[in-house]
């Protein structure tokens, strides 16, 4: 029989039954249902959801009045303050695209981003006025600048033509949603460890779905109290500004990631959830017990970045804090896989639990598929926990692509899957475990050595605070593992001690041939900058 099915007749999409997905709707609902609930805490400032809704609409109206509209980029160089949170709603409400810039970048990188993104405005926090000024001086044409004048920060200068508050118009922008959910909502630049960073474009649909995915995978319920240790410029804070709107939660803002203010905020604001790189967890583990006193509520921690060493997770669990390990990339809106816990694992020892929790896990509720496969043929690897392949993903929470870079976009989507560049094994239970970035694998005498595996052993040493392992060029072996180790205060450990410890815990060919002591270079999100360590290892 030809013709359309009966289900295709007179059953068309219309305004009543089809609405483009956008996380902006979460803000309107939070304000309608919980107008008086506190949305934002920043120092002495307490701002309700009703006030936040109005301020975001005023921001959109102010942007419109200054000629900003659909498809225009508005850049923000800001700390985790209410203004950047509001930018996640007010800027897209005007039809524009938020580009939250990494605050640790140098002037050259910021200038490149402003130029590449064709920014129509820059909103900058006083703390970053120096670097912003230098970046703006490198541009061919002037970009209007507005200052965030935050009373909790002393220093810096006002470099703009007005204040952020001046942008908030007297009138409210009409509550209009994007006509198309495929419209860009934000732009995030990858940390370009080699060459220029790439601009990753997010759409409203993906932001909506990943925000809900966060709430589901972390059982956030209604009204969580969330501490901003993760930068909002990092994958839009893993989409948590939108997650906090859908859960009508409270954001506790934090300008600087230091252990005293973190623990103080967790205690005084009774924080229930926070995200942080393994480095942040390590900092808390090693904090003096006095700083942790008085924290009696359950605290849930979401961690990603490099695979967290099992010892770091075990330390958190000893404090009674529950760690969820997630994995993702800028290209997939932040976390999209997680190590889902099974009741049958409850009886295991703390260390056994920690090593299970260190895996990257299975796909989150909103990701369609994840697989470990041969990078050339896309043939899935056996689930034997041994065969190494690349991690591939597909789903609605994969980016639109790289801005003005069709070649890179095409390459990373080849074969209908997003290519992550991360190497992993697949376990029999379907859980993925990263073994390395493809560029971090050490090939010594033809043997593949996972730098993560060696780091895991180093973290078990009682006097090691942080460790990172990279390849050091070697005439005989091609490459050998080189360990960079930062010791705990008052530690008295030699290179020979570290090597002896490794010898007891791993195959001899994997033992670091060189150990360098001292602090490790890190990105703003606490990731250890291995490319800098590779340069150091080369120069040794």
N, C-alpha and C positions, 0 to 999 in steps of 0.2 A: 504493500500500500504506500502510495506516495503522499506528499503533503506533510504539513507540520503535525506533531502530536497534539492531542487535545490539551496537553499541559502548556502548549505554546500559544493557544488561542485565547485572546481577550484577557490575558493575564500578564499585562505589561508592567514594567517598573513605573512607579509614579511617586510623587512627593510623600504620599501616605505610607508607602511600603518599602521605600529604598532611600537611604540617607548615606552620603559619603562618610566613611569612618574618619574621625579626627579626635585626638586626645583633648582638643579644646572643650569638647562637650563635658568632660570630667570636671572642669573648673566651674562651669555654670551649675552643674548638679551639686557639687560640694557646697557652693554658696547658697543654693536654694534649700538644701536639706539640713546643712549644718552652718547657718550663717554666723553663729557666735563662737563656733569652735576655733581654737587658735590654729592658724595655718603656718605662721612664721614666727620664730623666736630669734632675735638677734640682739645680744646684749640685753639692754633694758626694754627693747622694743618687742611688743606683742601685737601681732596683726591677725585679725580674724579672716575667715574665708570670704565673708561678705565684703570686707574692705579690700581684700586681694583681688576679688572679681572686679570691683569698681576701678581699682588702680590699673589693672591690665587693660580694661576698656579705655581708660583715659590715655594710657600709653599708646594704644593703637590709634586713637583719634589724633594725638599729637604727632605721630609719625605720618599719618595721612595728610595732616595740615602742612607738613614740610615736604610733601611731594613723594613720600615713600609709598609704594604700592606693590601689586602682585609681581613676584619674581625678583624684587630688589633685595640685595643682601644688606643686613644690618649686623655689623660686627660688635662684639662685646669683649673687652679685655678686663675681666673682673674676678674677684674672689668669690667664695661661696656666701653671698649676701642676698637679701631679699630682692634686690634689683635684678640680679641674674636669673633668679627663680621667676620673677614676673616677666622677664624677657622671653621665657619659654612659651608664654601664652599671648602676651601683648603684641609681640612682633609677628607671629603667624596670623593673629587675628586681623592685622592690617594687610594680610596676603603676602607679607614679606618673609624672608628666610633668615633665621638666626644663625650667625656664625660665632660660636663661643670659642675664643682663641686661648690656647695654652699659655698661661701666664709666665711659664719658665722659659719661653723661647727668647732668642736674641732679636735685636732690632731688624736684622736682615731677614730672618724667617718671618717676622710679623709683617714687614713691608711686602715680602713675596705674597703672603696670604691675602693682605688687603687688596693688592693689585690683581691677583689671580681670581679672587672672588668678586671683583668689581664692586667693592663695598661702597654703599651710598651714604653710610654714616658709621662712626665709631663711637661707642659709649665706653668710657674708660674710668677705672677706679684710680683714685689718687695714688695708691700704692705703686701703680705701674706707669705713672706719668712720665718718668725718665725714659724708659725703653720705648714707650708709645711716641714720645716727642722725636726720638731718633728715627723711629720707623717712618713717621709721617714726613720727615724731612727727605726721605729717599723716594717719595712718590712723585710722579710727574704732574699730577693734578691734586688740588686740595680736596680733602674729605671733611665734611662737617663733623665736629667733635663735641660730645657732651660728657660732663664729668659726674662720676658717682662720688659725692662728698660724704663719706661714711664717718660719723662721729666716733666710731670705735677705733679708727686708725689715725695715728698722729704721724705727720710727715707727708712727703710728696707735694705736688702742687696742682693747681687747677689749670688745665691747658686748653679747655674747650671754649666754645662761644656761649655756653650756658650750662646749667646743671641738669642732671637726669630729671629732677623734680620739675624743671621748666618744660620738659617734654610732655608731662602729664597735662593734657588739655582740660579745660573746664567742662567740656561736654564729653559724652560717652560714645564710643564707636558702636554702631549698630551690631547686634549679635548675629553676624552672618558667618556661616561656615564655608569652607572651600567647596566649590562646585564639584571638584574632582579629587578623590582621595589619593591619587597618584601625584598630586601637586607637591613640590618640595616644601618641607617644613623647616629643616635645619641642614647646615653644612658643617662637617667636621673634618679637620685635616689630620691625616695619619702622622705619627711621629716619624718623619722621614729620616731613618737611620742611614739611608744611602740616598744622596741626591735630594731633590726638592720633595716636600710632603705632597701627598695626593688629597684632593678634596672629595670626601665621601658625602654623597647626597642622600638624605633620608626623606621619605614621603610620609604623609599624614597617616596612611593606612598602617605602615610598619610601626610608626611611633605608638599608635593606638594599641596595636596587638602586643608589642613588646612590653608596654606599660602594664597591660593586664597580665601578661605572662609572668612578670616580676611578682605581682600580687599573689597569683595562684601558686607559683613555685615556692614562695616563701611563707605561705599561709598568713598573709599580713592582716587579714580580717578588717576590722573597722577601727579607724583612728589610731594607727601605730604612731609612736614617737621616734622619728628618724634623725640620726645625727649625720651631718654632712662632712664626713672625713674624706669621701671620694670627691674629686673636683667636678663641678658641674660642667666644666669644659671638656671632660673626658667622656666621649660618646653621649653627650648630654646627660652626664651623671648616670649613665647606664639606663636612661629613660625614667629615672626615679622622680623628677619633678612632676611628670604626668602620672606616675604610679601613686604619688602622694595625693594627687587630686582625686583619683578614682577611689582611693581608700579613705579620703577625707582625713589624712594624717596630719601630724605636726612636724614641720621641718625645723630642726635646731641648727642654725647656721654656725659655721666655724671657719674663721678666716685662716688660721694657721694650724697645720697638723702637727701638734706637739702632744706628748703623752699627758702632761698635767692638765691642759684644758680639755682634752678628750675625756679623761676619767672624771674630771670635775663636772662636765656637762652630763655624762652618763648618770652620775649620782644625783645632781640637783634637779635635772629635768626628767629623771626617770626614763631615760632612753630605752626603747625596746629593740631597735634595729639599727645597724650601721654597716656600711660596706668599706672594705679597705684591702689594699694589696697585702700580701704576706708580710711585707716589711713593717706595716702598721701593727699587725698582730704580734709580731716579734717584739716590737717596741713595748707593747702592753704587757706581754709575757715577762719581759725583763725589768718592768717598772718596780720600784720599791713597794712592798706590801702595804705600807701606810697609805699610798695613793689610791689603793683599791678598796679601802675600808668604806663601809656604808653602802656599797652597791649590793642590794639584796634582791632586786627584780631579775627575772630571767632576761638575758641579753642574747639576741640572735645576730650572728655575724655572717656576712656574705663576702667571700674572698675570691679573687681571680688573679689575673696577671700570670706570672710564672707559676708553675705547679707549686703549691705551698708544701714545703717539706713536712713530712708526717710529724716530726718533732714539734713544729710550730702549732699544728692543729691540736696535738695532744696537750700542749701547754694551755691552750684556750679551754679545752674540755675539762681540764683539771680545775679551772676556775668556775666550772659549771656553765660556761657559755657555749651555745650551740652553733657550730660552724657548718655553713653550707658552702661547698666549693662549686663555683660555676666557671664557665669558659665561654669566651666569645672574642670578637674583634670589633674594631671600629666599623668595619664593613657590615656587621650584622647587629647594629644597635646596642652593642654591649653583650650582656650574658644571654646565651641561647641554649647552652647545655648545662645540666647540673647533675651533681652526684646524688641521685634520689636514694634515700635511706630505706632499707628493708628491715622489718621487725626481727627477722631471723638473725640479724647481725648484732642485736642488743646484748647478747651474752658474751661477746668477744672481749678480749682485753683492750685497754685504752689504746695501746700501740697498734693492735690489729685493726681497730676501728679507724684510727688515724690514717693508716696506709690505704684503707678502702676509701676514706674521705678525700684522699689526695688525688683520686682519679677525676677526670673531667666529666665522666658520667654519660648520661643519655640525653636525648633531645628534650628541650623544655616544652610546655604545653602548646606553644604557638609555632614551633618550627616543624616544617613538614618532614624533613629527613636529614639524617647525618650518616655519613659512611666513612670508613677507612679504606682507601683503595690505592691501586698503583697509579702514580701521578701521570704516567704516559698513556696507559690503556683505559683507565677508569674502571678496571676490573676489581671488584671488592676483595679485600684481603680476608684470609681465613680468620675466624674468631678463636685464635689459639694463644693470645697474650704474648706472642713472640714476633710474628711477621709485621714488619714496619711498613706503613704506607702513609699517604697524606690524608688529612681530614678534609672532607667535602661536605657542603651543606646546600640545602635548597628550602625555600619557603618565603612567606610574605615579609618576614623580618630580615631579608637580605636587601642591602642598599639598592637605589636606582642605578648607581654606577659612579664612576669618577668624573668630576666636573671637567669639561673641556679636555678629556683624555680618552678618546674612543679606543685607542690601541690597548691601553691598560684595562679598560672596561671589558673589551672583547676577550682578552687573554684570561682574565680571572673568571669569566663565565663560560669558558669553553666546555662543550659537551653537556650544557644544561645544568651544570653544578658550579657553586662558588668554590674556588680553589683557595684554601686558607694559607698554604705554605707551612703548616705545622705538621710534624711527623708524629705518628702515634701507633699504638697497637690496639687491637680489638680483643676484648676478653670474651670468654664463652657466654657470659651473661649479657653481652651486648654493650658493656660499658667501655668507653673510650679512655685510653690513658696516653697522654702526650709523652713522647720521649724526647722531643726537641723541636725547635724551629729548624727548618731544613738547613739554614745557614749556621746553626749552632752545633750540629753533629760533628764529632771529632773522629776523623778517620786515621787510625794509627796502625801502620803496618798492614793495611787492608782491612782491619777490624773496625767496625762501627762502635764508637763509645758515646753513650748518651750523657751529655753534661749534667742533665737533671739527676741521673742516678748517682753520679759522683757527689753532686751537691747534697743530695739526701743523706749520704753517709757523713759528710763533713758537718752537717747541721746536728748530727747525733752526738758530736764531740761536746762534752760538757762545758768547754771553755770557748767554744766558737759562737759568736753572735750572728755573723752573716757570712755567707760564702757564695762565690760564683766561679764557675769553671769554663774556660775557653780553650780553643786550640792554639798551641804555640808551634810555629813552623820548626821542623826538625829534619836535618839532612838525612839521617838514617831512616826514621820512621814515617817521614812525611809530615806528621803532626803528632804532638804529645799533649796530654791534658796539663793545663797550667791553672793552679788554684789561687784565687785571690780571697784572702780571709781577713775578716775584721773580728778581733777577739773581744771578749767581755772585759770590762775594766779589771785591772789587777791580775789578768791572766799571765801565766808564765809558760808559754808553749813555744817550742822550736819547730823548725821545718821538719826535722827528723821525727819529732813526736807525732806531727800530723800524718806523715807518711806511714809511720808504724801503725797508727790507728786505722788508716785506710787499708793497709795490708791485711789487718785482721777481719775486715768487713767486706772485701770485694776481690774480684779476680785481679791478679797482679798486673795484667796489661792495662787495666783501667786506672791504676794509681797515678795521681798527679806527679809529674817529674819535677815540677817547680812549684813552690809555695811562696806567695808574696803577701806580706802582712800590711794592713792599713785600711782606712775607710774606702767604701766602694762608691763609684759615681752613680747617681740615680736620676731618673726622670722625675717630673713633677708628680707623677702618680705612684712614685715609689718603686718603679721597675728599675732593676739594675741595668745600667747601660753597657751591654756586653760589647758593643762595637768599640767603645773606648778601651775596654779591657783587652780586646783583641789587638788594638794598636799598641797598647803597653806590652803585651806578651811578645809581639813582633819585635819591639824595640829592645827587649831584654838581651 
